[in-house]
Amino acid sequence: KAGVTQTPRYLIKTRGQQVTLSCSPISGHRSVSWYQQTPGQGLQFLFEYFSETQRNKGNFPGRFSGRQFSNSRSEMNVSTLELGDSALYLCASSSRTGNYNEQFFGPGTRLTVL
Amino acid sequence: AQRVTQPEKLLSVFKGAPVELKCNYSYSGSPELFWYVQYSRQRLQLLLRHISRESIKGFTADLNKGETSFHLKKPFAQEEDSAMYYCALSPPSNTGKLIFGQGTTLQVKP
């Protein structure tokens, strides 16, 4: 099976702009979770989508949003970018079967805000 | 508060020495505990989880609910074990959420 893919791999934006990141999960996986990774805060959970519904949300401002499509692909959007949004954004997919919660991570999208 | 603490940012050992990467967690309830690893230029991947009680690449981790710890151990470190290790917890009911520690870089010297 192909792994989780994320596009684009690198992005450079300026303050005030908005950005959309894309994540394609492993085939058959219906859950997609998003994380922000920074040197200072580490890996922080943003939100999870399952069957096109947001099921869980981390402690991030409303500028961070997402959605999931019927084919389980997910997008994450950040509006009104701030310098502090510069980070590696990881998505992970999971089959969410039973109580098993192994998440498979993508390579990440490196966002730089200037 | 839900929190995972890895007290060491860097752990440096010689090849063949025992390794223990510490992880303590704070959670009221019975979470799932995991160790994830990230080798150089590779993506984050699951190393092991407490419910399986298995040994992966010689690593084991025992969940101690009394001490709320989930330390990762290996009796003899190998150079290929050099990587970043993250301890993580998942709340019960399979929420798709992982709470990560800050990570520990393991450096195994020849």
Chai-1 contact restraints between the chains, C-beta under 6 A:
chainA,res_idxA,chainB,res_idxB,connection_type,confidence,min_distance_angstrom,max_distance_angstrom,comment,restraint_id
A,S31,B,G96,contact,1.0,0.0,6.0,A-B,restraint_1
A,S33,B,G96,contact,1.0,0.0,6.0,A-B,restraint_2
A,G42,B,F100,contact,1.0,0.0,6.0,A-B,restraint_3
A,G42,B,Q102,contact,1.0,0.0,6.0,A-B,restraint_4
A,L43,B,F100,contact,1.0,0.0,6.0,A-B,restraint_5
A,F45,B,K97,contact,1.0,0.0,6.0,A-B,restraint_6
A,E48,B,G96,contact,1.0,0.0,6.0,A-B,restraint_7
A,N56,B,T95,contact,1.0,0.0,6.0,A-B,restraint_8
A,N56,B,G96,contact,1.0,0.0,6.0,A-B,restraint_9
A,N56,B,K97,contact,1.0,0.0,6.0,A-B,restraint_10
A,N99,B,N94,contact,1.0,0.0,6.0,A-B,restraint_11
A,N101,B,E32,contact,1.0,0.0,6.0,A-B,restraint_12
A,N101,B,S90,contact,1.0,0.0,6.0,A-B,restraint_13
A,N101,B,N94,contact,1.0,0.0,6.0,A-B,restraint_14
A,E102,B,L46,contact,1.0,0.0,6.0,A-B,restraint_15
A,F105,B,R43,contact,1.0,0.0,6.0,A-B,restraint_16
A,F105,B,L44,contact,1.0,0.0,6.0,A-B,restraint_17
A,P107,B,R43,contact,1.0,0.0,6.0,A-B,restraint_18
